[in-house]
Amino acid sequence: MTYYDEALRGLQAKSQRKKHLSVSLEEMKKQKKPLEQKLKLLKISAYNEEVDVYNLENKNLTSIFLDLIGKKESKLEKERAEELAARLKRDAAQREFDDLVLRIRNCESELATLGCADEQYRTALDEKLLAIKKSGKADADHILILGERIAICDNQIREVDEALDIAENAKDFADEALSELDSAENWGTYDIFGGGLATNIAKHDHIGNADLCMKNLKKELLKLKTELCDVEIDADVEIVIDGFTEYVDFFIDNIFTDFEVLEQIKETRKSVENTFRQIKELIKKLNDLKMNIVLEKAKFQLEFDRLA
């Protein structure tokens, strides 16, 4: 008799998958509320900046006064840059929110297909236990428990592998972002000491590439946080980068804003480097965890083979 057969393994996998998705869904819903609030505030900020630009472009008392004293154009350039920064932050938060909503919807859809997976598994397990006992096999309960633990180990290994895949993707995006930031910093330094339009464009090309890498990095980290929500491991990887993209000096090219952008690049690089280090540490922890599960499974398998 096959004591813990493929049918039982399949039902047990569905039961474990349902538990994992339920915990993941709860975690994503926790993430949704603060992200929704952040998006609301950024929409208000972007709207206010748009109003400021509109008021300066059109004739109102402030616009007329600045025009009279010859400061309208510099003020308008500054407001346009601030409006762009606010709009980019809003759009980034909107993409992040939309991605989270999509993942929640997909999770709910998959959960709906699993239905009564827990009950089906327990019923099948009870039936198998009864069949083993009728066959006169000693230690029937223990044999089934071992079979279940082996299957649980298989599912845990699969979940850790999924987390490792996401972590490796995140590490690659962080590594690529660091490379782009290094290039942006080099061009930024050159820009301060006499660079022109071509230098500025090259610098911003690398800033744009780094920004795209960091958007993907942040997306992978959110997925990783969800994936790890029911894995027993000490992991708290965060990235704090907000609105790092086109900057004021693209509109007002002078040495002061060049310095400001260069400092922002350096600070952002520190943040990404710290995240990169945390991800590497997490990958090591996940690999260690996987090895422990593999060893635990081997122990259960030896005992199962001896009794069965």
C-alpha angles and dihedrals in degrees: 000000000000102000102193102022133184092266090059091044090052094050091045090051090052091049092051091045090053091052091048093049092047091054091043091051091051090050093049091049088053089053092048100065099056090041090052090051091048091051091050092053093046091051089054091047092049091048092050091050090050089052091051091053092046092051092051094046091051128054113271130139094271092047093049092048093050090046090054094052093042098245101106097099096050091046091048092051090051092048092048091052091049090047091052092049091050092047092050092050090049093049092048091051090047092054090047091050094047091050091051092049090051092050090049090051092049091048092051091048093052092046089055090057092054094059112161096000093141094052093044091052095048091048092050090046092052091049091050091049091052092049092050092049091050089054088061094242113158120228091023093154093050093047092054092046090053091048090051092049091051090052091047089053090052090053092046091052089051091050092048090049090053090051090048091053091053092045091051090050090050091049091052092051091048091049091049091047090053091052092050092046090051090054091045090051092051092050090043091055090049090048091059092054098055107306118155137201094304091053091048092050092048091049092050092045089061091042089054092049091048090048091054091049091050093049089054090044092054091048091052092048091054089050090047092051089053093045092052096047093102098030114101100232135118102246130147109158115168137168122203108196119133128180097347103163137084110013142204095264090068086070100029107035108194137125095259095058089040088059091046093052092046091053090048090052091051093048092047090049090055090052094049092045090053090049091048090054092049092050091052090051090049092051089053091050091049092050090049090049091050091051091051091051091048090052092047091050091051090053092051091045093054091051091045093051091048094053099037 
